[in-house]
C-alpha cells in the first residue's frame, strides 16, 4: 500500500497552509479550495510518493493535476448544464451584495480565468505563492525558460484585461 | 513594445533577471518613459492579483484535511464533489462487467461483416458521425438510444468520446476510443439517466465516477470545443 515517510508527512503538514492558498488562488472560491485541497491530500495518500521526492513540490504537482481534472469537469458542466442539473448562478451573490474588495477579487479571478491554464498556473505559483522560476519549473515539469515566457504572456494579457489602460 | 520587453520587465519584477541584464534594463527605464510606465502598470496589476488572494483565512486548512493526513489510515470523509471519486474502485467492478456488453465496436465502413449491421456497428456509427449534445438521443434501429456527451484527445494519441447509452430501461455511461478506424469501448458503467428521478445526483457520483476517473487518467487536455469536434467528424476523425 502506498505510504508516506514520516518526514514527508511532516513536510506536507507544514505546507498545507500554502497549498490551501494555492488552491484558493486557482479556484477563487473557499469551498472549491477546500475540496481541491482535500482531493490533493487524498491522491497523495492513495498513490504515495517516491521516497526521494520533495514532499512540498510533489504536493503542488498533485494539486495542479487535480485542478486540471476539475477544469475538465467544469468544462463539461458548462457545456452541458442540463446534465449537471445545477444552476450554479442561483447561488451566486449579486454584484450589489459584494463588498468592494470582493468585487475586485471577482474581477481578478475572472481575468485569471481567461488565461490559458499553463499561464495561470505559472503566474499563480510565482506571483501569488512566491515561488522562484526554478521551483515553479520543477512543480510544473517544464524548463525555466518556459515559466518565464508564460508569466510574461500572462501579465501582458492581465494588463489588457484589468490594467489601467484596459477598456473596462 | 516588443514581446521581449514584456519578458524582461516580468523577469525584472520577479527578481529573476541576471544582474547585468537588470542593470541594462534600469538604464533603459530611465531613458524610456513608455517602458517605465509599462513596468509600473505590470507591477500594479501584480499587486492587485496578490491583494485579491491575500485575505484572512486563505491559508486556513480544514481540520478534516489535517486529520486525514495525520491519521492516514482512518476512513475517508464521504461527501463533496472530489470525495465522490472514492467510489471509483467499487464502480470499477461495474465497468469491468460493462466491457462485456460492448467489447468491440467496428467502424461500419471498415468492418468485414456483411448484411444487417450488428448492435455494436450501430453504436459505432453514432460515435463516428453524431456531435455531442446536452439533450436528446440518437435512436438506434434496435431500440436503444445513444447520446455522445463529449470528445477528447487521449494521451495515447487516439480520439475518445464519452457517451450515454440506454437499453431496456437501464442507462450506461461509457468512453470509447477510436483506433485503426474502429471504436472500442474502454470503460462502461451504470449511470442515472439525466432528467429521470426526483433526486439530483451530482456528476461523478456512483457509476459515473469510474468514467470520470478514466477521463482524468487518459485525457490529454480539456474536451474538444464544438467547432473542433465538428471539424473532426467532417474529417472522419483523421
Interface residues (C-beta under 8 A of the other chain):
Chain A: X3 X4 X9 X12 X13 X16 X17 X18 X19 X20 X21 X24 X25 X30 X34 X35 X36 X37 X38 X39 X41 X42 X45 X66 X69 X70 X71 X72 X73 X75 X76 X77 X79 X80 X81 X82 X83 X84 X85 X86 X101 X104 X105 X108 X109 X112 X117 X123 X126 X127 X128 X132 X133 X148 X149 X151 X152 X153 X155 X156 X158 X159 X162 X163 X164 X165
Chain B: X3 X6 X7 X9 X10 X11 X13 X14 X16 X38 X41 X42 X44 X45 X46 X48 X49 X50 X51 X52 X53 X55 X57 X58 X59 X60 X61 X62 X64 X65 X66 X68 X69 X70 X72 X76 X77 X80 X81 X82 X83 X85 X86 X132 X134 X135 X149 X150 X152 X194 X195 X200 X202 X203 X204 X212 X215 X216 X219 X222 X223 X226
